[in-house]
Amino acid sequence: MSFKPIGNAGELSFKKVKDMEKDEVFEGTFIESTEGKYGPEWKFQTKDGNTVVFNGTGALNYKMAQVAINSDVQIIYFGKEELPSGKYAGKLCHKVEVLVDDGVDEIPL
C-alpha cells in the first residue's frame, strides 16, 4: 500500500470578533457550523483556499443562524457598543453585521 499527500488544502486559522479592527471586513464562503468547547463556531473558506473558524458571539450567532451553507458572506466589525436595555443593559457588546451575497450583480447607473 502506498500513501500520497492529498495536496495543499490551505491553512486553518481561528478568528475572534473581539480581535478584529473597527470597520474590518472579512469575506468567505460559509462551510458549516459546529459546536465548540465554548459554543457555536462558524467555518468559512476564503478565496485563497484557507479555512477560517470564527468563535461565536451573541450577535454573530444570532445572525449566522439565518445563513445558508455555501453562502458568500461578509462579516463587518463595528467595535463595541453599550446595550440600551434588557438583561445586559449598560454592558458593552461587540457589534457585527453579516451580509450575504444575494447573487444579483450590481447594475451601474
C-alpha positions as CSV (number, residue, x, y, z in Angstrom):
1,M,0.0,0.0,0.0
2,S,1.3,3.5,-0.9
3,F,0.1,6.7,0.8
4,K,0.1,10.0,-1.0
5,P,-0.5,13.5,0.2
6,I,-3.9,15.0,-0.6
7,G,-2.5,18.2,-1.8
8,N,-2.5,21.7,-0.4
9,A,-5.8,22.2,1.4
10,G,-4.8,25.7,2.6
11,E,-4.2,26.9,6.2
12,L,-6.6,26.6,9.1
13,S,-6.9,29.6,11.4
14,F,-9.2,30.7,14.2
15,K,-10.5,34.3,14.4
16,K,-12.3,36.1,17.2
17,V,-14.6,39.0,16.6
18,K,-13.0,40.8,19.6
19,D,-9.6,40.7,17.8
20,M,-10.9,42.4,14.7
21,E,-10.1,46.0,14.0
22,K,-13.0,48.5,13.9
23,D,-14.6,48.6,10.4
24,E,-12.6,45.4,9.4
25,V,-14.4,43.3,6.8
26,F,-14.0,39.5,6.5
27,E,-15.1,37.7,3.4
28,G,-15.6,34.0,2.9
29,T,-17.9,31.2,1.9
30,F,-19.8,29.7,4.8
31,I,-19.0,26.0,5.1
32,E,-20.5,24.8,8.3
33,S,-21.3,25.5,11.9
34,T,-20.0,23.3,14.7
35,E,-20.4,23.2,18.5
36,G,-17.0,24.1,20.0
37,K,-15.9,24.0,23.6
38,Y,-17.3,27.4,24.3
39,G,-20.3,27.4,22.0
40,P,-21.0,27.8,18.3
41,E,-18.2,28.1,15.8
42,W,-18.6,29.3,12.2
43,K,-16.3,27.9,9.5
44,F,-15.5,29.7,6.3
45,Q,-13.4,29.1,3.1
46,T,-11.6,32.2,1.9
47,K,-10.9,32.9,-1.8
48,D,-7.3,31.9,-1.3
49,G,-8.3,28.4,-0.2
50,N,-7.7,28.9,3.6
51,T,-10.2,27.9,6.2
52,V,-11.1,30.4,8.9
53,V,-13.1,29.4,12.0
54,F,-14.9,32.2,13.9
55,N,-15.7,31.7,17.5
56,G,-19.3,32.7,18.1
57,T,-20.6,35.8,20.0
58,G,-24.2,36.6,20.8
59,A,-24.7,38.9,17.8
60,L,-22.7,36.7,15.4
61,N,-24.5,33.6,16.4
62,Y,-27.9,35.2,16.0
63,K,-27.2,36.5,12.5
64,M,-25.2,33.4,11.2
65,A,-28.1,31.1,12.3
66,Q,-30.0,32.6,9.4
67,V,-27.3,32.0,6.8
68,A,-27.4,29.0,4.4
69,I,-24.4,26.8,3.9
70,N,-22.3,27.7,0.8
71,S,-23.4,31.4,1.0
72,D,-20.8,34.0,0.3
73,V,-20.6,36.2,3.4
74,Q,-19.1,39.4,4.7
75,I,-18.7,40.0,8.4
76,I,-18.2,43.6,9.3
77,Y,-17.0,44.6,12.8
78,F,-18.1,48.0,14.1
79,G,-16.5,47.8,17.5
80,K,-18.2,47.8,20.9
81,E,-21.5,49.4,21.8
82,E,-23.4,49.6,25.1
83,L,-26.6,47.6,25.2
84,P,-29.5,50.0,25.9
85,S,-31.9,47.6,27.6
86,G,-32.6,44.0,28.6
87,K,-30.8,41.7,30.9
88,Y,-27.4,43.1,30.0
89,A,-28.3,46.8,29.8
90,G,-25.3,49.0,30.2
91,K,-22.8,46.3,29.3
92,L,-20.6,46.5,26.2
93,C,-21.0,44.1,23.3
94,H,-19.3,43.5,20.0
95,K,-21.4,44.9,17.1
96,V,-21.2,43.0,13.9
97,E,-23.1,43.0,10.6
98,V,-23.4,39.9,8.5
99,L,-24.1,40.4,4.8
100,V,-25.0,37.6,2.3
101,D,-24.4,37.8,-1.4
102,D,-27.9,37.7,-3.0
103,G,-26.5,36.6,-6.3
104,V,-27.7,39.7,-8.1
105,D,-25.0,41.6,-9.9
106,E,-24.9,45.3,-9.3
107,I,-26.0,47.4,-12.3
108,P,-24.0,50.6,-12.8
109,L,-26.1,53.8,-13.1
